[in-house]
Amino acid sequence: MTTTEPPDQRRDDPQPGGVGGTVAEPAAQQATQNEGLAGGPPAAAAQPPRQGDADEANGARESFASIVAETLGLAPGSSRRRRAVTLLVMLSIAFMAVFRDTLTGYLMIKPSVGRENDSNAEYEANKVPFTVSVRPEEAEPEAWAMVLDRALTPEEKQKLVAVENDRSGAFSYLKKLGGRPLATKATLENAPERYKDQLASSNLGGYADVFQMNVMSTRSTAVTINGWQVTDVICRKSTGHTIVHLPQQGGAAYEGLQLHIPPLVDEPVLTDEIEGQGESYFSTHVIEVGGGQPSGNYKVQAIAPPGQSCQWGIKVHYTDSYQTTRWVQLKEGNGKPLRIRTDSIPADARQEWVFIVQPWRLCDTSGLRKCIT
């Protein structure tokens, strides 16, 4: 019959390699089991570096170097030094190709600037040296005569006394009626005797037709005018019909230039009350314009022969910074020769009136008793 042992008397058979009858297991396996029991992920085992990665990097560099070497025309296996020298040469050539225009422009700056300066100088030299404009003097002179081509009506004469009853009012009113003003010529007390002798020996008018002359230049360098000639004088009988005078006690001096038509020797002369009065203007003065200087403005008193109305032109002599020296005929803005009109007192006026200041009245010169008050 078969018998069984009681439970407390059963023993397991011992296993080899155990300690105290237990079975020995590897530490890694035990740790894995413990982590599995704890519910954590299994630990990754450390792996040694791969030698193949470094080999691949070195191979890529060698391949790029080979490509560059082949591009530059180097044989495979060329030394690094040769490759470096070739690369520097090729970079220098590329630099020159890229910046060629810049370098060329830099090297050509001086010749280009020289050509530009020459071109500017040629353009400047070909510009009109100066322009001249002429207009009648607008200001009222100290003493004057007004010339009209018709007779004054009774109403106009009465208005000159009752309404425009002072010198400025009468001057403006007569200009509105078409009068041409003439100024008493300058008294040149300090003029040289040779000039005074000319004035005394000639039948010259006592009134001057005054105009303003403006000279200007757009050149960037100076232009000097140092001579003047009156040209193409044409005179005819004055058409004046009536003269109205405003006399002045004593002589009068004016600033500017004075000349007769046709001119006397040394004219135009300086009329200013300074040293050199009555001397030839261009013997001691010049007219300088251009180079940023302001325009020149001159008051000119032109004296026509008595009873004559004249037209004339001007030729001036100039010098510029380009060594150009010549005479030139002055022209108007339209290119035609400049013509200046100069009137004088008519020799056979039908009416001649004079203002008496104290008291203000207008009198007929043929008989001072015939006055309008």
C-alpha positions in Angstrom: 0.0 0.0 0.0 1.1 3.4 -0.7 1.9 5.9 2.0 2.3 9.7 1.9 4.4 12.0 4.0 2.8 14.7 6.0 3.1 18.3 4.6 5.4 19.6 7.2 7.9 16.8 6.5 8.2 17.5 2.7 11.5 19.1 1.5 12.6 20.3 -1.8 15.6 18.8 -3.4 18.6 21.0 -3.2 19.8 22.6 -6.6 23.4 22.9 -7.5 25.0 26.4 -7.1 22.6 27.5 -4.5 23.3 29.0 -1.2 21.4 27.6 1.6 19.4 25.5 -0.7 18.3 28.4 -2.9 18.8 28.7 -6.6 21.4 31.4 -7.7 20.3 33.8 -10.6 22.3 36.6 -12.4 22.1 40.0 -10.9 20.9 41.6 -14.1 18.1 39.2 -14.4 17.1 39.8 -10.8 17.1 43.5 -11.3 15.0 43.2 -14.3 12.5 41.1 -12.5 12.4 43.6 -9.6 11.8 46.5 -12.0 9.1 44.5 -13.7 7.5 43.9 -10.4 7.7 47.6 -9.6 6.0 48.5 -12.9 9.0 50.6 -14.3 10.5 50.4 -17.8 13.4 48.2 -18.4 16.8 50.0 -18.3 18.6 50.4 -21.7 22.0 48.8 -21.8 24.9 51.2 -22.5 26.5 50.6 -26.0 30.1 51.4 -27.0 30.8 54.2 -29.7 30.7 53.1 -33.3 33.9 53.5 -35.3 31.9 53.7 -38.5 30.6 57.3 -37.8 34.0 58.9 -37.7 35.0 57.1 -40.8 32.0 58.4 -42.6 32.8 62.1 -41.6 36.3 61.8 -42.7 35.1 60.3 -46.0 32.7 63.2 -46.6 35.5 65.8 -46.1 37.8 63.8 -48.4 35.0 63.7 -51.0 34.4 67.5 -50.8 38.1 68.2 -51.1 38.3 65.9 -54.1 35.4 67.7 -55.7 37.1 71.1 -55.2 40.4 69.8 -56.4 38.9 68.4 -59.5 37.0 71.6 -60.1 40.3 73.6 -59.8 41.9 71.2 -62.3 44.2 69.5 -59.7 45.1 65.8 -60.1 43.8 63.5 -57.5 46.2 63.1 -54.6 47.7 66.6 -54.8 49.2 68.0 -51.7 47.2 70.2 -49.4 49.7 73.0 -49.9 49.2 73.0 -53.6 45.5 72.9 -53.1 45.6 75.9 -50.8 47.8 77.9 -53.2 45.5 77.1 -56.1 42.4 78.1 -54.1 44.0 81.4 -53.1 44.8 82.1 -56.8 41.3 81.3 -57.9 39.8 83.5 -55.1 42.0 86.4 -56.2 40.9 86.0 -59.8 37.2 85.9 -58.7 37.8 89.0 -56.5 39.2 90.9 -59.5 36.3 89.8 -61.7 33.7 91.0 -59.2 35.3 94.3 -58.4 36.8 95.1 -61.8 34.4 97.9 -62.6 35.0 99.5 -59.2 38.8 99.3 -59.5 38.6 100.6 -63.1 36.4 103.5 -62.0 38.8 104.4 -59.2 41.8 104.4 -61.5 39.9 106.5 -64.0 38.7 109.2 -61.5 41.5 111.6 -62.1 41.3 111.5 -66.0 37.5 111.7 -65.8 37.6 114.7 -63.4 40.1 116.4 -65.7 37.9 115.9 -68.8 34.8 117.1 -66.8 36.7 120.3 -65.8 37.7 120.9 -69.3 34.2 120.4 -70.5 32.8 122.8 -67.9 35.4 125.4 -68.8 34.5 125.2 -72.5 30.8 125.5 -71.6 31.5 128.5 -69.4 33.7 130.2 -72.0 30.9 129.8 -74.6 28.2 131.4 -72.4 27.2 135.0 -73.0 29.7 137.0 -70.9 27.1 139.4 -69.7 23.7 141.0 -70.5 22.7 144.6 -70.3 19.2 146.0 -69.7 18.2 149.7 -70.0 15.1 151.4 -68.6 14.1 155.1 -68.1 14.8 156.7 -64.8 11.6 156.6 -62.7 12.6 158.9 -59.8 11.9 162.6 -60.0 15.1 164.7 -60.5 15.9 167.9 -58.5 15.2 170.1 -61.5 13.4 168.9 -64.7 11.6 169.7 -67.9 8.7 167.7 -69.3 8.3 167.5 -73.1 4.9 166.7 -74.6 4.0 166.1 -78.3 0.7 168.2 -77.9 -0.5 171.3 -76.2 -2.0 171.3 -72.7 -5.7 171.9 -72.5 -7.1 174.7 -70.2 -8.5 172.0 -67.9 -5.1 170.3 -67.6 -3.3 173.5 -66.8 -5.8 174.4 -64.2 -5.4 170.9 -62.6 -1.6 171.4 -62.4 -2.2 174.4 -60.2 -5.4 173.6 -58.2 -5.0 169.8 -57.6 -1.5 168.7 -58.4 -0.2 171.8 -56.7 3.3 170.6 -55.8 6.4 169.5 -57.7 5.9 165.7 -57.2 2.2 165.8 -58.0 2.9 167.9 -61.2 5.7 165.5 -62.3 3.5 162.4 -62.0 0.5 164.1 -63.7 2.5 165.3 -66.7 4.0 161.8 -67.1 0.4 160.4 -67.2 -0.3 162.9 -70.0 2.5 161.4 -72.0 5.3 163.7 -71.1 9.0 162.6 -71.4 11.0 163.9 -68.4 14.5 165.4 -68.9 16.8 166.3 -66.0 19.0 169.4 -65.7 22.5 168.2 -66.6 25.0 167.8 -63.8 27.2 170.7 -62.8 30.8 169.4 -62.8 32.5 172.0 -60.8 35.5 169.8 -60.1 36.0 168.6 -63.7 39.4 169.0 -65.4 39.8 172.2 -67.3 40.2 170.4 -70.6 36.7 169.0 -70.2 35.2 172.3 -69.1 36.7 173.9 -72.2 34.9 171.3 -74.4 31.6 172.2 -72.7 32.1 175.9 -73.2 33.1 175.7 -76.9 30.2 173.5 -78.0 26.5 174.2 -78.6 25.3 171.6 -76.2 21.9 171.0 -74.6 21.2 171.9 -71.0 19.0 168.8 -70.2 19.9 165.2 -70.0 17.8 162.1 -70.8 18.5 159.8 -67.8 18.3 156.0 -67.8 19.3 153.2 -65.6 21.7 150.6 -67.0 21.9 147.2 -65.4 24.8 144.8 -66.2 24.8 141.2 -65.0 26.5 137.9 -65.8 25.7 134.3 -65.1 29.3 133.1 -65.4 31.0 131.6 -62.4 34.1 133.6 -63.0 34.5 137.4 -63.2 34.0 139.4 -66.4 35.5 142.9 -66.5 34.2 145.7 -68.7 36.9 148.4 -69.2 35.8 150.3 -72.2 32.8 151.9 -73.8 32.0 153.3 -77.3 28.8 155.0 -78.6 27.9 153.5 -82.0 25.4 154.0 -84.9 24.1 157.5 -83.8 21.0 158.6 -85.7 19.3 161.9 -84.8 16.2 163.7 -86.1 14.3 166.8 -85.3 12.4 166.6 -82.0 8.6 166.2 -82.3 8.0 168.0 -79.0 5.2 170.5 -79.0 5.1 171.7 -75.3 7.7 172.2 -72.6 7.0 172.5 -68.9 9.9 173.5 -66.7 10.6 173.1 -63.0 13.8 175.2 -62.5 16.3 174.9 -59.7 18.3 177.6 -58.0 22.1 176.9 -58.6 23.6 173.8 -60.0 23.0 170.2 -59.4 25.3 167.2 -59.0 24.2 163.6 -59.7 25.8 160.2 -59.1 26.6 158.2 -62.2 27.9 158.8 -65.7 27.4 161.5 -68.2 28.0 161.7 -71.9 26.8 163.7 -74.9 25.4 162.3 -78.2 27.7 162.1 -80.1 30.2 161.9 -77.2 32.9 164.4 -76.4 36.5 163.3 -75.8 36.9 161.0 -72.7 33.2 160.5 -72.2 31.5 158.9 -70.4 32.7 160.9 -67.4 32.1 160.4 -63.7 29.6 162.9 -62.3 29.9 162.0 -58.5 31.1 164.7 -56.2 34.3 162.9 -55.4 37.8 162.9 -56.6 37.8 162.1 -60.3 34.7 164.1 -61.1 34.7 164.9 -64.8 37.4 162.4 -65.6 36.9 159.6 -68.1 35.1 156.8 -66.1 37.1 153.9 -67.6 40.4 155.5 -67.0 40.0 154.9 -63.2 37.1 152.4 -62.9 35.8 149.2 -64.4 32.5 147.3 -64.4 33.0 143.9 -62.9 30.3 141.2 -62.9 30.1 137.4 -62.7 31.8 135.1 -60.2 28.9 135.5 -57.7 29.2 139.3 -57.7 26.0 141.4 -57.7 24.9 143.0 -60.9 26.1 146.5 -61.7 23.6 149.3 -61.7 24.5 152.7 -63.2 22.6 156.0 -63.8 23.5 157.4 -67.1 22.8 161.0 -68.2 22.8 161.3 -72.0 22.6 164.7 -73.6 21.3 165.1 -77.2 22.0 168.1 -79.4 19.4 170.9 -78.8 16.2 170.3 -80.8 17.2 166.7 -81.6 16.0 163.2 -80.7 18.6 160.6 -81.2 19.0 156.8 -81.1 22.3 155.1 -80.6 24.0 151.9 -79.5 26.8 150.8 -77.2 29.9 148.7 -77.7 31.9 147.7 -74.7 35.3 146.2 -74.3 35.6 143.3 -71.8 38.1 140.7 -70.5 37.4 137.4 -68.8 39.3 134.7 -66.9 39.7 132.7 -70.1 41.9 135.4 -71.6 39.2 136.6 -74.0 39.6 140.3 -74.7 37.4 141.9 -77.3 34.8 144.5 -78.2 31.1 143.4 -78.3 28.0 145.2 -79.4 25.3 145.2 -76.7 22.1 143.5 -77.6 18.5 143.3 -76.3 16.9 140.1 -75.0 15.6 139.3 -78.5 19.1 139.4 -80.0 18.7 142.7 -81.8 21.3 145.5 -81.2 20.4 147.6 -78.2 19.0 151.1 -79.2 18.8 153.9 -76.7 16.6 157.0 -77.3 17.8 160.3 -76.0 15.6 163.4 -76.3 16.3 167.1 -75.9 14.3 170.3 -75.5 12.6 171.1 -78.8 14.0 174.3 -80.5 10.6 175.5 -81.7 8.1 174.5 -79.1 4.7 176.1 -79.5 4.0 176.3 -75.7 6.5 176.7 -72.9 5.5 176.9 -69.3 7.4 177.2 -66.0 6.4 176.6 -62.4 6.9 179.3 -59.9 7.1 177.7 -56.4 6.3 180.6 -54.1 3.4 180.8 -54.4 2.7 177.8 -56.6 1.6 178.8 -60.1 2.1 178.0 -63.8 3.4 180.8 -66.0 3.9 181.2 -69.7 7.6 181.9 -70.4 6.7 184.4 -73.1 5.3 186.6 -70.4 5.6 185.8 -66.8 2.5 187.9 -66.1 0.5 185.2 -67.9 0.2 182.8 -65.0 -2.4 180.4 -63.8 -3.0 180.5 -60.1 
